[in-house]
Amino acid sequence: MGIIVPRYGASVVARNRVRRRLREAGRRYILPKLMPVDLVIRALPGAYGARAEDLTGDLAAWLQSISG
């Protein structure tokens, strides 16, 4: 799983926080439910202000949309 967190004018600390939150959400909730695939997640500017629960919910909604 690759995670892309563009700068969007945010600090290194903020980018790393978003990266850690997305990596943890993907590791816990997305990867166990998918067959082995290469996955790349790209953060949008709204991810900087989102809570971890919101990011997890967005990833879960994405997973639901592709699984039918």
C-alpha positions as CSV (number, residue, x, y, z in Angstrom):
1,M,0.0,0.0,0.0
2,G,1.4,3.3,-1.0
3,I,0.3,6.6,0.5
4,I,0.7,10.0,-1.3
5,V,0.3,13.1,0.9
6,P,1.0,16.2,-1.2
7,R,2.2,19.4,0.6
8,Y,-0.8,21.6,0.0
9,G,1.1,24.2,2.1
10,A,1.0,22.1,5.2
11,S,3.9,21.4,7.6
12,V,5.9,18.2,7.7
13,V,4.2,17.3,11.0
14,A,0.7,17.6,9.5
15,R,1.7,15.5,6.4
16,N,3.1,12.8,8.6
17,R,0.0,12.8,10.8
18,V,-2.2,12.3,7.7
19,R,0.1,9.6,6.4
20,R,0.1,7.7,9.7
21,R,-3.7,7.9,10.0
22,L,-4.2,6.6,6.4
23,R,-1.7,3.9,6.8
24,E,-3.3,2.6,10.0
25,A,-6.8,2.8,8.6
26,G,-5.7,0.9,5.5
27,R,-3.8,-1.7,7.5
28,R,-6.7,-2.4,9.9
29,Y,-9.8,-2.1,7.7
30,I,-8.9,-2.2,4.0
31,L,-6.1,-4.6,3.4
32,P,-7.7,-7.6,5.3
33,K,-10.8,-7.3,3.2
34,L,-9.1,-7.1,-0.3
35,M,-7.5,-9.8,-2.3
36,P,-3.8,-9.2,-2.8
37,V,-3.5,-6.0,-4.8
38,D,-1.3,-3.0,-5.1
39,L,-3.1,0.0,-3.6
40,V,-2.2,3.7,-3.7
41,I,-4.1,6.2,-1.5
42,R,-3.8,9.9,-2.3
43,A,-4.8,12.4,0.3
44,L,-6.8,15.4,-0.6
45,P,-6.5,18.8,1.1
46,G,-9.5,18.0,3.4
47,A,-7.6,15.2,4.9
48,Y,-5.5,17.6,6.9
49,G,-8.4,18.8,9.0
50,A,-10.2,15.4,9.2
51,R,-10.3,13.2,12.3
52,A,-8.9,9.7,12.1
53,E,-12.5,8.3,12.3
54,D,-13.5,10.4,9.3
55,L,-10.6,9.1,7.2
56,T,-11.4,5.5,8.2
57,G,-15.0,6.1,7.3
58,D,-14.1,7.5,3.9
59,L,-11.9,4.4,3.2
60,A,-14.6,2.1,4.4
61,A,-17.2,3.8,2.1
62,W,-14.7,3.4,-0.8
63,L,-14.3,-0.3,0.0
64,Q,-18.1,-0.7,0.0
65,S,-18.4,1.1,-3.3
66,I,-16.0,-1.2,-5.1
67,S,-17.2,-4.4,-3.5
68,G,-20.7,-4.0,-4.8
